[in-house]
Every structure is written in C-alpha cells, then in structure tokens.
Amino acid sequence: MEDNEILRELRQIRDDHAAKFNYNLKAIYGDIKRIEKESGRKFVSFRPRTIESMQTESDSLLQVERVQRIPSRD
C-alpha cells in the first residue's frame, strides 16, 4: 500500500485515539459508540453473516465466474 501524507495523518489520529484508552479495544469501541450516539446520525448495522450464507455467496460467485468464461460462438 502506498504510504502518503493523508494515510500517515489518519494512522496518527487513530493511534492517538487508541493511546487515550491504553489500547484497550473495549474502551475504544465504547468511545466510538458514544461518539456515534452523540452525533445524532443514523447508523446501520447488518446481521452477522453465517458460514452457510458465505458458502452460498461463494457458490454464486463461482457460477458467475463460470458463465463469464464461456467463449462466444462468433
């Protein structure tokens, strides 16, 4: 991945935020959820994906890939 000024700045912001909570993931998560709640914006959560749904998606992608590989009859 290309390392540029914007990425360095974002990584620094993320590291500074994590350092405030001594890199405790539960505390960082709690703070992010607090910020979301205070923002007043609507956030969407999706259902967790199951192994079965991932297998179905994978099978569908394989079928699409097979269809795309069929040579034309020109």
CHARMM internal coordinates of N, CA and C (Angstrom, degrees):
IC EDIT
DIST 1 N 1 CA 1.4435
DIST 1 CA 1 C 1.5237
ANGL 1 N 1 CA 1 C 108.55
DIST 1 C 2 N 1.3027
ANGL 1 CA 1 C 2 N 114.20
DIHE 1 N 1 CA 1 C 2 N 139.17
DIST 2 N 2 CA 1.4455
ANGL 1 C 2 N 2 CA 120.34
DIHE 1 CA 1 C 2 N 2 CA 179.95
DIST 2 CA 2 C 1.5330
ANGL 2 N 2 CA 2 C 109.63
DIHE 1 C 2 N 2 CA 2 C -70.66
DIST 2 C 3 N 1.3254
ANGL 2 CA 2 C 3 N 116.12
DIHE 2 N 2 CA 2 C 3 N 133.08
DIST 3 N 3 CA 1.4598
ANGL 2 C 3 N 3 CA 120.95
DIHE 2 CA 2 C 3 N 3 CA 179.48
DIST 3 CA 3 C 1.5234
ANGL 3 N 3 CA 3 C 107.78
DIHE 2 C 3 N 3 CA 3 C -101.55
DIST 3 C 4 N 1.3280
ANGL 3 CA 3 C 4 N 116.02
DIHE 3 N 3 CA 3 C 4 N 113.57
DIST 4 N 4 CA 1.4573
ANGL 3 C 4 N 4 CA 119.16
DIHE 3 CA 3 C 4 N 4 CA 179.80
DIST 4 CA 4 C 1.5253
ANGL 4 N 4 CA 4 C 109.92
DIHE 3 C 4 N 4 CA 4 C -126.71
DIST 4 C 5 N 1.3061
ANGL 4 CA 4 C 5 N 116.16
DIHE 4 N 4 CA 4 C 5 N 178.90
DIST 5 N 5 CA 1.4665
ANGL 4 C 5 N 5 CA 121.71
DIHE 4 CA 4 C 5 N 5 CA -175.47
DIST 5 CA 5 C 1.5255
ANGL 5 N 5 CA 5 C 112.60
DIHE 4 C 5 N 5 CA 5 C -59.74
DIST 5 C 6 N 1.3185
ANGL 5 CA 5 C 6 N 116.90
DIHE 5 N 5 CA 5 C 6 N -41.00
DIST 6 N 6 CA 1.4673
ANGL 5 C 6 N 6 CA 120.78
DIHE 5 CA 5 C 6 N 6 CA -179.06
DIST 6 CA 6 C 1.5197
ANGL 6 N 6 CA 6 C 110.61
DIHE 5 C 6 N 6 CA 6 C -65.21
DIST 6 C 7 N 1.3298
ANGL 6 CA 6 C 7 N 117.04
DIHE 6 N 6 CA 6 C 7 N -45.48
DIST 7 N 7 CA 1.4663
ANGL 6 C 7 N 7 CA 119.73
DIHE 6 CA 6 C 7 N 7 CA 178.97
DIST 7 CA 7 C 1.5219
ANGL 7 N 7 CA 7 C 111.58
DIHE 6 C 7 N 7 CA 7 C -63.25
DIST 7 C 8 N 1.3367
ANGL 7 CA 7 C 8 N 116.78
DIHE 7 N 7 CA 7 C 8 N -41.54
DIST 8 N 8 CA 1.4733
ANGL 7 C 8 N 8 CA 119.31
DIHE 7 CA 7 C 8 N 8 CA 177.70
DIST 8 CA 8 C 1.5229
ANGL 8 N 8 CA 8 C 111.01
DIHE 7 C 8 N 8 CA 8 C -60.66
DIST 8 C 9 N 1.3410
ANGL 8 CA 8 C 9 N 116.60
DIHE 8 N 8 CA 8 C 9 N -41.68
DIST 9 N 9 CA 1.4608
ANGL 8 C 9 N 9 CA 120.64
DIHE 8 CA 8 C 9 N 9 CA 179.90
DIST 9 CA 9 C 1.5280
ANGL 9 N 9 CA 9 C 111.05
DIHE 8 C 9 N 9 CA 9 C -65.10
DIST 9 C 10 N 1.3362
ANGL 9 CA 9 C 10 N 116.94
DIHE 9 N 9 CA 9 C 10 N -43.88
DIST 10 N 10 CA 1.4673
ANGL 9 C 10 N 10 CA 120.24
DIHE 9 CA 9 C 10 N 10 CA 178.55
DIST 10 CA 10 C 1.5243
ANGL 10 N 10 CA 10 C 111.39
DIHE 9 C 10 N 10 CA 10 C -62.76
DIST 10 C 11 N 1.3167
ANGL 10 CA 10 C 11 N 116.30
DIHE 10 N 10 CA 10 C 11 N -42.39
DIST 11 N 11 CA 1.4753
ANGL 10 C 11 N 11 CA 119.71
DIHE 10 CA 10 C 11 N 11 CA 178.62
DIST 11 CA 11 C 1.5174
ANGL 11 N 11 CA 11 C 111.24
DIHE 10 C 11 N 11 CA 11 C -63.93
DIST 11 C 12 N 1.3310
ANGL 11 CA 11 C 12 N 116.56
DIHE 11 N 11 CA 11 C 12 N -37.19
DIST 12 N 12 CA 1.4640
ANGL 11 C 12 N 12 CA 120.36
DIHE 11 CA 11 C 12 N 12 CA 178.68
DIST 12 CA 12 C 1.5239
ANGL 12 N 12 CA 12 C 110.88
DIHE 11 C 12 N 12 CA 12 C -66.55
DIST 12 C 13 N 1.3259
ANGL 12 CA 12 C 13 N 117.01
DIHE 12 N 12 CA 12 C 13 N -42.21
DIST 13 N 13 CA 1.4649
ANGL 12 C 13 N 13 CA 121.36
DIHE 12 CA 12 C 13 N 13 CA 178.20
DIST 13 CA 13 C 1.5238
ANGL 13 N 13 CA 13 C 109.71
DIHE 12 C 13 N 13 CA 13 C -62.09
DIST 13 C 14 N 1.3275
ANGL 13 CA 13 C 14 N 115.84
DIHE 13 N 13 CA 13 C 14 N -45.19
DIST 14 N 14 CA 1.4686
ANGL 13 C 14 N 14 CA 120.37
DIHE 13 CA 13 C 14 N 14 CA -179.96
DIST 14 CA 14 C 1.5280
ANGL 14 N 14 CA 14 C 110.56
DIHE 13 C 14 N 14 CA 14 C -63.60
DIST 14 C 15 N 1.3291
ANGL 14 CA 14 C 15 N 116.86
DIHE 14 N 14 CA 14 C 15 N -41.57
DIST 15 N 15 CA 1.4576
ANGL 14 C 15 N 15 CA 120.20
DIHE 14 CA 14 C 15 N 15 CA 179.71
DIST 15 CA 15 C 1.5279
ANGL 15 N 15 CA 15 C 111.40
DIHE 14 C 15 N 15 CA 15 C -67.14
DIST 15 C 16 N 1.3355
ANGL 15 CA 15 C 16 N 117.15
DIHE 15 N 15 CA 15 C 16 N -40.61
DIST 16 N 16 CA 1.4711
ANGL 15 C 16 N 16 CA 120.88
DIHE 15 CA 15 C 16 N 16 CA 178.02
DIST 16 CA 16 C 1.5309
ANGL 16 N 16 CA 16 C 110.77
DIHE 15 C 16 N 16 CA 16 C -61.83
DIST 16 C 17 N 1.3378
ANGL 16 CA 16 C 17 N 115.98
DIHE 16 N 16 CA 16 C 17 N -41.77
DIST 17 N 17 CA 1.4662
ANGL 16 C 17 N 17 CA 119.97
DIHE 16 CA 16 C 17 N 17 CA 178.92
DIST 17 CA 17 C 1.5236
ANGL 17 N 17 CA 17 C 110.39
DIHE 16 C 17 N 17 CA 17 C -63.91
DIST 17 C 18 N 1.3210
ANGL 17 CA 17 C 18 N 117.41
DIHE 17 N 17 CA 17 C 18 N -45.49
DIST 18 N 18 CA 1.4631
ANGL 17 C 18 N 18 CA 121.36
DIHE 17 CA 17 C 18 N 18 CA -179.66
DIST 18 CA 18 C 1.5288
ANGL 18 N 18 CA 18 C 110.83
DIHE 17 C 18 N 18 CA 18 C -63.81
DIST 18 C 19 N 1.3216
ANGL 18 CA 18 C 19 N 116.86
DIHE 18 N 18 CA 18 C 19 N -37.83
DIST 19 N 19 CA 1.4674
ANGL 18 C 19 N 19 CA 120.80
DIHE 18 CA 18 C 19 N 19 CA -179.23
DIST 19 CA 19 C 1.5246
ANGL 19 N 19 CA 19 C 111.73
DIHE 18 C 19 N 19 CA 19 C -63.48
DIST 19 C 20 N 1.3548
ANGL 19 CA 19 C 20 N 116.90
DIHE 19 N 19 CA 19 C 20 N -32.61
DIST 20 N 20 CA 1.4672
ANGL 19 C 20 N 20 CA 120.25
DIHE 19 CA 19 C 20 N 20 CA 177.89
DIST 20 CA 20 C 1.5259
ANGL 20 N 20 CA 20 C 111.66
DIHE 19 C 20 N 20 CA 20 C -58.83
DIST 20 C 21 N 1.3145
ANGL 20 CA 20 C 21 N 116.08
DIHE 20 N 20 CA 20 C 21 N -27.05
DIST 21 N 21 CA 1.4675
ANGL 20 C 21 N 21 CA 121.64
DIHE 20 CA 20 C 21 N 21 CA -177.38
DIST 21 CA 21 C 1.5204
ANGL 21 N 21 CA 21 C 111.93
DIHE 20 C 21 N 21 CA 21 C -111.01
DIST 21 C 22 N 1.3383
ANGL 21 CA 21 C 22 N 115.17
DIHE 21 N 21 CA 21 C 22 N 20.04
DIST 22 N 22 CA 1.4634
ANGL 21 C 22 N 22 CA 121.85
DIHE 21 CA 21 C 22 N 22 CA 178.78
DIST 22 CA 22 C 1.5408
ANGL 22 N 22 CA 22 C 110.74
DIHE 21 C 22 N 22 CA 22 C 54.26
DIST 22 C 23 N 1.3141
ANGL 22 CA 22 C 23 N 116.29
DIHE 22 N 22 CA 22 C 23 N 34.76
DIST 23 N 23 CA 1.4682
ANGL 22 C 23 N 23 CA 124.64
DIHE 22 CA 22 C 23 N 23 CA 177.68
DIST 23 CA 23 C 1.5334
ANGL 23 N 23 CA 23 C 113.10
DIHE 22 C 23 N 23 CA 23 C 59.67
DIST 23 C 24 N 1.3377
ANGL 23 CA 23 C 24 N 115.95
DIHE 23 N 23 CA 23 C 24 N 25.08
DIST 24 N 24 CA 1.4647
ANGL 23 C 24 N 24 CA 121.85
DIHE 23 CA 23 C 24 N 24 CA 177.41
DIST 24 CA 24 C 1.5245
ANGL 24 N 24 CA 24 C 108.27
DIHE 23 C 24 N 24 CA 24 C -82.18
DIST 24 C 25 N 1.3392
ANGL 24 CA 24 C 25 N 116.45
DIHE 24 N 24 CA 24 C 25 N 111.88
DIST 25 N 25 CA 1.4613
ANGL 24 C 25 N 25 CA 120.99
DIHE 24 CA 24 C 25 N 25 CA -173.96
DIST 25 CA 25 C 1.5234
ANGL 25 N 25 CA 25 C 113.13
DIHE 24 C 25 N 25 CA 25 C -60.30
DIST 25 C 26 N 1.3335
ANGL 25 CA 25 C 26 N 117.37
DIHE 25 N 25 CA 25 C 26 N -39.12
DIST 26 N 26 CA 1.4618
ANGL 25 C 26 N 26 CA 119.88
DIHE 25 CA 25 C 26 N 26 CA 179.51
DIST 26 CA 26 C 1.5242
ANGL 26 N 26 CA 26 C 110.85
DIHE 25 C 26 N 26 CA 26 C -64.08
DIST 26 C 27 N 1.3193
ANGL 26 CA 26 C 27 N 117.01
DIHE 26 N 26 CA 26 C 27 N -40.90
DIST 27 N 27 CA 1.4645
ANGL 26 C 27 N 27 CA 121.10
DIHE 26 CA 26 C 27 N 27 CA 179.59
DIST 27 CA 27 C 1.5344
ANGL 27 N 27 CA 27 C 110.65
DIHE 26 C 27 N 27 CA 27 C -68.52
DIST 27 C 28 N 1.3280
ANGL 27 CA 27 C 28 N 116.95
DIHE 27 N 27 CA 27 C 28 N -40.46
DIST 28 N 28 CA 1.4693
ANGL 27 C 28 N 28 CA 120.82
DIHE 27 CA 27 C 28 N 28 CA 178.44
DIST 28 CA 28 C 1.5234
ANGL 28 N 28 CA 28 C 109.19
DIHE 27 C 28 N 28 CA 28 C -62.96
DIST 28 C 29 N 1.3349
ANGL 28 CA 28 C 29 N 116.98
DIHE 28 N 28 CA 28 C 29 N -45.89
DIST 29 N 29 CA 1.4629
ANGL 28 C 29 N 29 CA 121.93
DIHE 28 CA 28 C 29 N 29 CA 179.16
DIST 29 CA 29 C 1.5318
ANGL 29 N 29 CA 29 C 110.28
DIHE 28 C 29 N 29 CA 29 C -60.18
DIST 29 C 30 N 1.3217
ANGL 29 CA 29 C 30 N 116.51
DIHE 29 N 29 CA 29 C 30 N -45.00
DIST 30 N 30 CA 1.4639
ANGL 29 C 30 N 30 CA 120.81
DIHE 29 CA 29 C 30 N 30 CA 179.46
DIST 30 CA 30 C 1.5172
ANGL 30 N 30 CA 30 C 111.85
DIHE 29 C 30 N 30 CA 30 C -59.92
DIST 30 C 31 N 1.3345
ANGL 30 CA 30 C 31 N 116.85
DIHE 30 N 30 CA 30 C 31 N -40.46
DIST 31 N 31 CA 1.4562
ANGL 30 C 31 N 31 CA 120.23
DIHE 30 CA 30 C 31 N 31 CA 179.33
DIST 31 CA 31 C 1.5228
ANGL 31 N 31 CA 31 C 111.15
DIHE 30 C 31 N 31 CA 31 C -67.85
DIST 31 C 32 N 1.3230
ANGL 31 CA 31 C 32 N 117.32
DIHE 31 N 31 CA 31 C 32 N -40.15
DIST 32 N 32 CA 1.4710
ANGL 31 C 32 N 32 CA 120.41
DIHE 31 CA 31 C 32 N 32 CA 178.29
DIST 32 CA 32 C 1.5253
ANGL 32 N 32 CA 32 C 110.16
DIHE 31 C 32 N 32 CA 32 C -63.22
DIST 32 C 33 N 1.3264
ANGL 32 CA 32 C 33 N 117.17
DIHE 32 N 32 CA 32 C 33 N -42.32
DIST 33 N 33 CA 1.4687
ANGL 32 C 33 N 33 CA 120.18
DIHE 32 CA 32 C 33 N 33 CA 178.47
DIST 33 CA 33 C 1.5307
ANGL 33 N 33 CA 33 C 110.45
DIHE 32 C 33 N 33 CA 33 C -64.52
DIST 33 C 34 N 1.3391
ANGL 33 CA 33 C 34 N 117.97
DIHE 33 N 33 CA 33 C 34 N -37.89
DIST 34 N 34 CA 1.4666
ANGL 33 C 34 N 34 CA 121.67
DIHE 33 CA 33 C 34 N 34 CA 177.40
DIST 34 CA 34 C 1.5255
ANGL 34 N 34 CA 34 C 110.18
DIHE 33 C 34 N 34 CA 34 C -62.22
DIST 34 C 35 N 1.3214
ANGL 34 CA 34 C 35 N 116.28
DIHE 34 N 34 CA 34 C 35 N -45.63
DIST 35 N 35 CA 1.4670
ANGL 34 C 35 N 35 CA 121.31
DIHE 34 CA 34 C 35 N 35 CA 179.60
DIST 35 CA 35 C 1.5303
ANGL 35 N 35 CA 35 C 109.94
DIHE 34 C 35 N 35 CA 35 C -61.47
DIST 35 C 36 N 1.3330
ANGL 35 CA 35 C 36 N 117.39
DIHE 35 N 35 CA 35 C 36 N -42.45
DIST 36 N 36 CA 1.4645
ANGL 35 C 36 N 36 CA 121.24
DIHE 35 CA 35 C 36 N 36 CA 177.65
DIST 36 CA 36 C 1.5264
ANGL 36 N 36 CA 36 C 110.82
DIHE 35 C 36 N 36 CA 36 C -59.48
DIST 36 C 37 N 1.3284
ANGL 36 CA 36 C 37 N 115.94
DIHE 36 N 36 CA 36 C 37 N -46.42
DIST 37 N 37 CA 1.4604
ANGL 36 C 37 N 37 CA 120.74
DIHE 36 CA 36 C 37 N 37 CA -177.68
DIST 37 CA 37 C 1.5282
ANGL 37 N 37 CA 37 C 111.13
DIHE 36 C 37 N 37 CA 37 C -63.56
DIST 37 C 38 N 1.3226
ANGL 37 CA 37 C 38 N 116.19
DIHE 37 N 37 CA 37 C 38 N -43.29
DIST 38 N 38 CA 1.4602
ANGL 37 C 38 N 38 CA 120.72
DIHE 37 CA 37 C 38 N 38 CA -178.65
DIST 38 CA 38 C 1.5248
ANGL 38 N 38 CA 38 C 112.30
DIHE 37 C 38 N 38 CA 38 C -69.85
DIST 38 C 39 N 1.3237
ANGL 38 CA 38 C 39 N 117.47
DIHE 38 N 38 CA 38 C 39 N -21.31
DIST 39 N 39 CA 1.4668
ANGL 38 C 39 N 39 CA 120.32
DIHE 38 CA 38 C 39 N 39 CA -177.45
DIST 39 CA 39 C 1.5277
ANGL 39 N 39 CA 39 C 111.83
DIHE 38 C 39 N 39 CA 39 C -71.06
DIST 39 C 40 N 1.3467
ANGL 39 CA 39 C 40 N 116.73
DIHE 39 N 39 CA 39 C 40 N -24.33
DIST 40 N 40 CA 1.4550
ANGL 39 C 40 N 40 CA 120.25
DIHE 39 CA 39 C 40 N 40 CA -178.28
DIST 40 CA 40 C 1.5204
ANGL 40 N 40 CA 40 C 113.74
DIHE 39 C 40 N 40 CA 40 C 78.26
DIST 40 C 41 N 1.3233
ANGL 40 CA 40 C 41 N 116.90
DIHE 40 N 40 CA 40 C 41 N 0.45
DIST 41 N 41 CA 1.4608
ANGL 40 C 41 N 41 CA 120.56
DIHE 40 CA 40 C 41 N 41 CA 179.60
DIST 41 CA 41 C 1.5189
ANGL 41 N 41 CA 41 C 110.15
DIHE 40 C 41 N 41 CA 41 C -83.16
DIST 41 C 42 N 1.3128
ANGL 41 CA 41 C 42 N 115.53
DIHE 41 N 41 CA 41 C 42 N 159.16
DIST 42 N 42 CA 1.4567
ANGL 41 C 42 N 42 CA 121.17
DIHE 41 CA 41 C 42 N 42 CA 178.01
DIST 42 CA 42 C 1.5304
ANGL 42 N 42 CA 42 C 108.82
DIHE 41 C 42 N 42 CA 42 C -92.19
DIST 42 C 43 N 1.3203
ANGL 42 CA 42 C 43 N 116.23
DIHE 42 N 42 CA 42 C 43 N 125.90
DIST 43 N 43 CA 1.4574
ANGL 42 C 43 N 43 CA 121.68
DIHE 42 CA 42 C 43 N 43 CA 178.48
DIST 43 CA 43 C 1.5193
ANGL 43 N 43 CA 43 C 108.53
DIHE 42 C 43 N 43 CA 43 C -113.04
DIST 43 C 44 N 1.3164
ANGL 43 CA 43 C 44 N 116.27
DIHE 43 N 43 CA 43 C 44 N 141.96
DIST 44 N 44 CA 1.4563
ANGL 43 C 44 N 44 CA 122.06
DIHE 43 CA 43 C 44 N 44 CA -175.93
DIST 44 CA 44 C 1.5243
ANGL 44 N 44 CA 44 C 109.09
DIHE 43 C 44 N 44 CA 44 C -107.88
DIST 44 C 45 N 1.3165
ANGL 44 CA 44 C 45 N 115.15
DIHE 44 N 44 CA 44 C 45 N 136.28
DIST 45 N 45 CA 1.4619
ANGL 44 C 45 N 45 CA 120.72
DIHE 44 CA 44 C 45 N 45 CA 174.15
DIST 45 CA 45 C 1.5148
ANGL 45 N 45 CA 45 C 108.39
DIHE 44 C 45 N 45 CA 45 C -118.45
DIST 45 C 46 N 1.2959
ANGL 45 CA 45 C 46 N 116.42
DIHE 45 N 45 CA 45 C 46 N 138.51
DIST 46 N 46 CA 1.4440
ANGL 45 C 46 N 46 CA 121.46
DIHE 45 CA 45 C 46 N 46 CA 178.58
DIST 46 CA 46 C 1.5216
ANGL 46 N 46 CA 46 C 109.70
DIHE 45 C 46 N 46 CA 46 C -101.22
DIST 46 C 47 N 1.3364
ANGL 46 CA 46 C 47 N 115.39
DIHE 46 N 46 CA 46 C 47 N 151.77
DIST 47 N 47 CA 1.4562
ANGL 46 C 47 N 47 CA 119.10
DIHE 46 CA 46 C 47 N 47 CA 176.95
DIST 47 CA 47 C 1.5223
ANGL 47 N 47 CA 47 C 109.76
DIHE 46 C 47 N 47 CA 47 C -60.38
DIST 47 C 48 N 1.3248
ANGL 47 CA 47 C 48 N 117.56
DIHE 47 N 47 CA 47 C 48 N 146.28
DIST 48 N 48 CA 1.4678
ANGL 47 C 48 N 48 CA 118.95
DIHE 47 CA 47 C 48 N 48 CA 175.42
DIST 48 CA 48 C 1.5203
ANGL 48 N 48 CA 48 C 109.48
DIHE 47 C 48 N 48 CA 48 C -62.07
DIST 48 C 49 N 1.3126
ANGL 48 CA 48 C 49 N 115.63
DIHE 48 N 48 CA 48 C 49 N 142.67
DIST 49 N 49 CA 1.4591
ANGL 48 C 49 N 49 CA 119.69
DIHE 48 CA 48 C 49 N 49 CA 178.42
DIST 49 CA 49 C 1.5183
ANGL 49 N 49 CA 49 C 109.32
DIHE 48 C 49 N 49 CA 49 C -80.57
DIST 49 C 50 N 1.3223
ANGL 49 CA 49 C 50 N 115.52
DIHE 49 N 49 CA 49 C 50 N 140.79
DIST 50 N 50 CA 1.4573
ANGL 49 C 50 N 50 CA 120.34
DIHE 49 CA 49 C 50 N 50 CA 177.78
DIST 50 CA 50 C 1.5231
ANGL 50 N 50 CA 50 C 109.19
DIHE 49 C 50 N 50 CA 50 C -95.56
DIST 50 C 51 N 1.2998
ANGL 50 CA 50 C 51 N 115.46
DIHE 50 N 50 CA 50 C 51 N 162.95
DIST 51 N 51 CA 1.4659
ANGL 50 C 51 N 51 CA 119.80
DIHE 50 CA 50 C 51 N 51 CA 177.46
DIST 51 CA 51 C 1.5258
ANGL 51 N 51 CA 51 C 109.64
DIHE 50 C 51 N 51 CA 51 C -59.67
DIST 51 C 52 N 1.3357
ANGL 51 CA 51 C 52 N 116.52
DIHE 51 N 51 CA 51 C 52 N -39.93
DIST 52 N 52 CA 1.4563
ANGL 51 C 52 N 52 CA 120.22
DIHE 51 CA 51 C 52 N 52 CA -179.06
DIST 52 CA 52 C 1.5240
ANGL 52 N 52 CA 52 C 111.03
DIHE 51 C 52 N 52 CA 52 C -62.11
DIST 52 C 53 N 1.3411
ANGL 52 CA 52 C 53 N 117.24
DIHE 52 N 52 CA 52 C 53 N -43.73
DIST 53 N 53 CA 1.4665
ANGL 52 C 53 N 53 CA 119.39
DIHE 52 CA 52 C 53 N 53 CA -178.93
DIST 53 CA 53 C 1.5249
ANGL 53 N 53 CA 53 C 110.57
DIHE 52 C 53 N 53 CA 53 C -67.34
DIST 53 C 54 N 1.3255
ANGL 53 CA 53 C 54 N 117.04
DIHE 53 N 53 CA 53 C 54 N -35.08
DIST 54 N 54 CA 1.4599
ANGL 53 C 54 N 54 CA 119.52
DIHE 53 CA 53 C 54 N 54 CA 178.51
DIST 54 CA 54 C 1.5187
ANGL 54 N 54 CA 54 C 110.19
DIHE 53 C 54 N 54 CA 54 C -67.44
DIST 54 C 55 N 1.3452
ANGL 54 CA 54 C 55 N 117.52
DIHE 54 N 54 CA 54 C 55 N -37.64
DIST 55 N 55 CA 1.4533
ANGL 54 C 55 N 55 CA 120.45
DIHE 54 CA 54 C 55 N 55 CA 177.91
DIST 55 CA 55 C 1.5188
ANGL 55 N 55 CA 55 C 110.23
DIHE 54 C 55 N 55 CA 55 C -66.10
DIST 55 C 56 N 1.3255
ANGL 55 CA 55 C 56 N 116.98
DIHE 55 N 55 CA 55 C 56 N -40.45
DIST 56 N 56 CA 1.4594
ANGL 55 C 56 N 56 CA 121.03
DIHE 55 CA 55 C 56 N 56 CA 178.86
DIST 56 CA 56 C 1.5267
ANGL 56 N 56 CA 56 C 110.05
DIHE 55 C 56 N 56 CA 56 C -63.16
DIST 56 C 57 N 1.3360
ANGL 56 CA 56 C 57 N 116.89
DIHE 56 N 56 CA 56 C 57 N -43.70
DIST 57 N 57 CA 1.4652
ANGL 56 C 57 N 57 CA 120.53
DIHE 56 CA 56 C 57 N 57 CA 177.83
DIST 57 CA 57 C 1.5150
ANGL 57 N 57 CA 57 C 110.48
DIHE 56 C 57 N 57 CA 57 C -61.58
DIST 57 C 58 N 1.3226
ANGL 57 CA 57 C 58 N 115.86
DIHE 57 N 57 CA 57 C 58 N -42.20
DIST 58 N 58 CA 1.4622
ANGL 57 C 58 N 58 CA 120.76
DIHE 57 CA 57 C 58 N 58 CA -179.72
DIST 58 CA 58 C 1.5215
ANGL 58 N 58 CA 58 C 110.49
DIHE 57 C 58 N 58 CA 58 C -63.71
DIST 58 C 59 N 1.3345
ANGL 58 CA 58 C 59 N 116.89
DIHE 58 N 58 CA 58 C 59 N -43.57
DIST 59 N 59 CA 1.4654
ANGL 58 C 59 N 59 CA 120.96
DIHE 58 CA 58 C 59 N 59 CA 178.08
DIST 59 CA 59 C 1.5203
ANGL 59 N 59 CA 59 C 110.77
DIHE 58 C 59 N 59 CA 59 C -61.71
DIST 59 C 60 N 1.3314
ANGL 59 CA 59 C 60 N 117.18
DIHE 59 N 59 CA 59 C 60 N -41.49
DIST 60 N 60 CA 1.4647
ANGL 59 C 60 N 60 CA 121.56
DIHE 59 CA 59 C 60 N 60 CA 179.21
DIST 60 CA 60 C 1.5187
ANGL 60 N 60 CA 60 C 110.98
DIHE 59 C 60 N 60 CA 60 C -63.01
DIST 60 C 61 N 1.3173
ANGL 60 CA 60 C 61 N 116.10
DIHE 60 N 60 CA 60 C 61 N -41.98
DIST 61 N 61 CA 1.4611
ANGL 60 C 61 N 61 CA 119.90
DIHE 60 CA 60 C 61 N 61 CA 179.22
DIST 61 CA 61 C 1.5191
ANGL 61 N 61 CA 61 C 111.07
DIHE 60 C 61 N 61 CA 61 C -64.49
DIST 61 C 62 N 1.3337
ANGL 61 CA 61 C 62 N 116.79
DIHE 61 N 61 CA 61 C 62 N -38.66
DIST 62 N 62 CA 1.4626
ANGL 61 C 62 N 62 CA 119.97
DIHE 61 CA 61 C 62 N 62 CA 177.83
DIST 62 CA 62 C 1.5185
ANGL 62 N 62 CA 62 C 110.89
DIHE 61 C 62 N 62 CA 62 C -64.36
DIST 62 C 63 N 1.3319
ANGL 62 CA 62 C 63 N 117.29
DIHE 62 N 62 CA 62 C 63 N -39.20
DIST 63 N 63 CA 1.4570
ANGL 62 C 63 N 63 CA 120.58
DIHE 62 CA 62 C 63 N 63 CA 178.77
DIST 63 CA 63 C 1.5208
ANGL 63 N 63 CA 63 C 110.60
DIHE 62 C 63 N 63 CA 63 C -64.77
DIST 63 C 64 N 1.3117
ANGL 63 CA 63 C 64 N 117.38
DIHE 63 N 63 CA 63 C 64 N -42.48
DIST 64 N 64 CA 1.4650
ANGL 63 C 64 N 64 CA 121.39
DIHE 63 CA 63 C 64 N 64 CA 178.61
DIST 64 CA 64 C 1.5204
ANGL 64 N 64 CA 64 C 109.34
DIHE 63 C 64 N 64 CA 64 C -63.12
DIST 64 C 65 N 1.3252
ANGL 64 CA 64 C 65 N 116.49
DIHE 64 N 64 CA 64 C 65 N -42.26
DIST 65 N 65 CA 1.4588
ANGL 64 C 65 N 65 CA 120.89
DIHE 64 CA 64 C 65 N 65 CA -179.85
DIST 65 CA 65 C 1.5248
ANGL 65 N 65 CA 65 C 110.27
DIHE 64 C 65 N 65 CA 65 C -61.88
DIST 65 C 66 N 1.3322
ANGL 65 CA 65 C 66 N 117.43
DIHE 65 N 65 CA 65 C 66 N -41.40
DIST 66 N 66 CA 1.4659
ANGL 65 C 66 N 66 CA 121.18
DIHE 65 CA 65 C 66 N 66 CA 179.61
DIST 66 CA 66 C 1.5314
ANGL 66 N 66 CA 66 C 110.54
DIHE 65 C 66 N 66 CA 66 C -64.53
DIST 66 C 67 N 1.3154
ANGL 66 CA 66 C 67 N 116.99
DIHE 66 N 66 CA 66 C 67 N -41.39
DIST 67 N 67 CA 1.4656
ANGL 66 C 67 N 67 CA 120.98
DIHE 66 CA 66 C 67 N 67 CA -179.76
DIST 67 CA 67 C 1.5255
ANGL 67 N 67 CA 67 C 109.64
DIHE 66 C 67 N 67 CA 67 C -64.03
DIST 67 C 68 N 1.3043
ANGL 67 CA 67 C 68 N 117.22
DIHE 67 N 67 CA 67 C 68 N -40.76
DIST 68 N 68 CA 1.4636
ANGL 67 C 68 N 68 CA 120.93
DIHE 67 CA 67 C 68 N 68 CA -178.40
DIST 68 CA 68 C 1.5238
ANGL 68 N 68 CA 68 C 111.81
DIHE 67 C 68 N 68 CA 68 C -68.00
DIST 68 C 69 N 1.3253
ANGL 68 CA 68 C 69 N 118.17
DIHE 68 N 68 CA 68 C 69 N -23.62
DIST 69 N 69 CA 1.4628
ANGL 68 C 69 N 69 CA 121.44
DIHE 68 CA 68 C 69 N 69 CA -178.15
DIST 69 CA 69 C 1.5234
ANGL 69 N 69 CA 69 C 113.18
DIHE 68 C 69 N 69 CA 69 C -84.76
DIST 69 C 70 N 1.3124
ANGL 69 CA 69 C 70 N 117.72
DIHE 69 N 69 CA 69 C 70 N -9.58
DIST 70 N 70 CA 1.4658
ANGL 69 C 70 N 70 CA 119.82
DIHE 69 CA 69 C 70 N 70 CA -179.35
DIST 70 CA 70 C 1.5213
ANGL 70 N 70 CA 70 C 108.71
DIHE 69 C 70 N 70 CA 70 C -65.27
DIST 70 C 71 N 1.3317
ANGL 70 CA 70 C 71 N 117.32
DIHE 70 N 70 CA 70 C 71 N 123.09
DIST 71 N 71 CA 1.4703
ANGL 70 C 71 N 71 CA 119.22
DIHE 70 CA 70 C 71 N 71 CA -178.60
DIST 71 CA 71 C 1.5289
ANGL 71 N 71 CA 71 C 111.10
DIHE 70 C 71 N 71 CA 71 C -70.27
DIST 71 C 72 N 1.2916
ANGL 71 CA 71 C 72 N 116.18
DIHE 71 N 71 CA 71 C 72 N 148.75
DIST 72 N 72 CA 1.4700
ANGL 71 C 72 N 72 CA 120.36
DIHE 71 CA 71 C 72 N 72 CA 179.09
DIST 72 CA 72 C 1.5310
ANGL 72 N 72 CA 72 C 109.34
DIHE 71 C 72 N 72 CA 72 C -75.59
DIST 72 C 73 N 1.3308
ANGL 72 CA 72 C 73 N 116.01
DIHE 72 N 72 CA 72 C 73 N 158.50
DIST 73 N 73 CA 1.4592
ANGL 72 C 73 N 73 CA 121.08
DIHE 72 CA 72 C 73 N 73 CA -178.22
DIST 73 CA 73 C 1.5234
ANGL 73 N 73 CA 73 C 111.18
DIHE 72 C 73 N 73 CA 73 C -105.63
DIST 73 C 74 N 1.2835
ANGL 73 CA 73 C 74 N 117.39
DIHE 73 N 73 CA 73 C 74 N 42.82
DIST 74 N 74 CA 1.4804
ANGL 73 C 74 N 74 CA 120.97
DIHE 73 CA 73 C 74 N 74 CA -179.26
DIST 74 CA 74 C 1.4977
ANGL 74 N 74 CA 74 C 112.44
DIHE 73 C 74 N 74 CA 74 C -70.34
END
COOR INIT
IC SEED 1 N 1 CA 1 C
IC BUILD
